Amino acid sequence: MPFREQVKNERTVELQRIAEHVELSLTEVLRRTDREIGGAIEDKANQVAGAEGRLVQAENRYSTALERRDRRRRELEQQQALTLQGVERLATILVLPHPNSNDPEVKNLKSSRETEMVAMNVVMDHERAQGRHVEDVSEKDLSYDVTSLDLKTGDLKLIEVKGLAAVTGTILLTPNDHRVAEDRPDCFCLCIVTNCASEPILQEPIVNPARFNWHEVNKVQHYWMQVDAMTKPTRESKEIGGA
């Protein structure tokens, strides 16, 4: 029973967090579209050319966003109703320090706080440059580090940030990271920043990284993959004469 309550509480917190994202993103879309409808109605009354067409388009967008929000609400309510059954104790495990903690394979599992901070700053600056609302949630143990929301469209990204001091190397996902990536393929995004020790390079963000063939490691459980297998440097385009 204590284990069931623990899992139930963890699941409730996770669903509440997802619900907050849904409300934040889709409610903002509805507000913005509602303002567009009001403007189009006023223009139509003033016989402004094209106002009727803009009104129809805005009403269609509002209806679509409303249906999407209602559907996600229903899905979350159904997920909250799920319960654990038939739980039984299979074994008791004693966890001890790794006997080969100084081996290179195990040392690579230890993250560098300095490298992580460089990578976080690069990713957050990149997202803000796209006009998105960005929040650092790395301290909340959510299996992703950054939320990035487009206030115009309601598009939400849950970003896991990985930093490498060198120009290439191996990155790791914890079992929880990999599970969330599988559960949220529509919005989970992996951002890798290489060369953090000198001139950081943001690789092309990877949407739905769980679709790749990660190598499962059972001795110390995590998933790894060569960065070169799925990324390439982001190319920023600049418009001549633009702002």
N, C-alpha and C positions, 0 to 999 in steps of 0.2 A: 504493500500500500504506500509506504513512503516514496518508493521509486516511481510509482504511478503518479503520485501527486507532484513529484519533482518534474517529470516529463510534461505533465499537464500544464504546470505553471510556466515552464520554458516555452511550450508551444503557444500558450496564451499571450505571453510577452511578444513573441515573434509575430503573431497574427495582428496584434495591436499596432506594432511598428509598421507592418505592411499596410494596414488600414489607414494609418496616418498619412503614408505616402500617397495612397489612392485619393484620399480626400483632398490633400494639398494640391496635387497635380490636376485632377479632373474638375474640382470645384473652381480652380483658377481659370481653366478653359471655359467653363460655363459662364463665369462672371464676364470674361472678356467678350465672349460671343453675344451675351445678353446686351452689352454696350453697343456692339455692332448692329444688333437688331434694332435697338432704339434709334441709332443714328440713321439707319436705312429707312425706318418708318417716317422719321422727320423729313428726310430728303424726298421720300415718295410724296408726302403731303405738300411739299414745295415744288413738286413736279421736276425734280432733278433727274437728268438723263441717267439711265442705268440703275436707279435706286431700287426698282422692283426686282431686278435680277439679283442684286446684292442682298436684298431682304430674303429671297428664297434660299440663296446659298447659306446665309448666316443661320436661318432657321433649320436647315438640314444639318449643319455642323452642330448646332445646339442639341438637336434630337439624337444625333449619333453619340455625342459626349455623354448625354444623360443616360442613354441605354447602356453605354460602356460602364459608367459609374454604378448603375443599378446592378448590372451583371456581376461586377467585381464584389459588390457588397454581398450579394447572394452567395457567391463562391466562398467568401471569407466566413460567412455564417455557417455554411456547410462544413468547412474545415474545422471550425470551433467545436462542432458537434462530435468530431471523431474522438474515440476513447481507446485506451489500451486495454486489451483483454488477454487472459491466459498468460500472465507474466509469471515466470518461475526462475529460481536461482539455479544457474548452471555451474558456476565456479566462483572461487574467491581468488583475486589476483593481488600479489604483493609487488609494488612498483619500487624499483631501486635505481640509483644512478647508473647511467650507461657504462659498462665496463671498458668500452673503447672510446671514451669521450674525447680523447686526444687524437684519434685517427682522422685523416683528412676528410673521409666520407661523412663523419659525424660532425666535424667542425664546420662543414659547409651549411649545416642546419641552423647555425647560430647567426642571427641577423645583426646588422650594424645599425645602431640608432641613427648615426650621422647619415649613412646612406639612405635610410628610410625617410628621413626628414627632407633630404634633397629631392628624392623622388616625389614625395607628397607635394612639395612646393611647385615642382614642375607641372605635375598633373593638374593641380588646382588652378594654377595660372592659365594653363591651356583651356580648361573648361570655362573659366571666367571670361576669357577672350572670346568665347563663342556666345557671350551674353547670357549665360546660364547662372542659376542660383546654386552656389556650391557650399557644402557643409562638410567639415571634417568630423567623422564619427569613429575614428580609429581607436579611441579609448573606450568605446562601448562594447567591444567584443561581439560584433555583429557578423563577422566573416566577410566584411568588406570595409573599406576605409573612408570612402567619400560618397556622398549622394550629390548628384548633379541634376537639376531640374530646369527644363525649358518652360518658362512661365507663359510663353505664347501658345505652345502646343500641348503642354502637359506631359511631354516625354520625360521619363525618369530613368536615370542610370544609377545602378549600384556598382561602384567602382572599387575593385581590389587593386591596390598599388603594390608593385614589386620594383625594387631598386637593385641595380648591380653596380659595384664600384668599377668593374672592368667593362670593356666594350662588348663582351658577350659572356655567357656562362649558363648556369643552371638555375632555374627558379623552382620554388616548391609551393605546393598547395597543401594545407592541412585537410584532413577528412571533412571537417565542417565547411571549409572553403569550397571544396569540390561538391559537397552536397548542395549548398546554396546555389552554386553555378548550375547544377542540374535542375534544381527546383525553379529557378527564375531565368530561364534562357532568353526571355524577352527583354530583360533589362540588366542582367549581370554582365559586367564589362571588366576585362583585365587590361590594366595599363602598366607597361614595363618601361622603366627609364634606365638606360645603360650609361656607362662612362660617368657615373656620378662622382667619381674621385677627381675629375678634371672639368670636362665640358659635357654636362648631361645631355643625352639624346632621348627624346620621347619616341618610342616605337609606335607604330600604328595601333590604336586601341583595338582590342579583340572582343567582339561581342559574342556571347555564348561560348566561352572557352572550353566548356565541358565536351564540346563536339570533337575535340582533338584527342589523339591517342596518348593520354598521359600514362606514365610508367608508375605502377603502384609498387610501393616499397613496404614490405611487411616487417622488416627488422625494426625500423623506426618509421612509423606509418606516416606517409606523406605522398604527394604526387610530384613528379618532376618532368621537365621537358626543355629541350634546347630552345633558346629564344629565337635563333635563326630559322627554326622550322615553321614559325607562324607569324613573324613580324617583319616590318621594314620601316625605315625612318619616316616620320610624318613630314609631308611636304606642305609648307604654308604658302598659299597663293596670295599675292597682293595685286589689287586693282590699280592700274595707273590712273592718277588723278582722283583716287578715292579719298575717303576721310582719313 
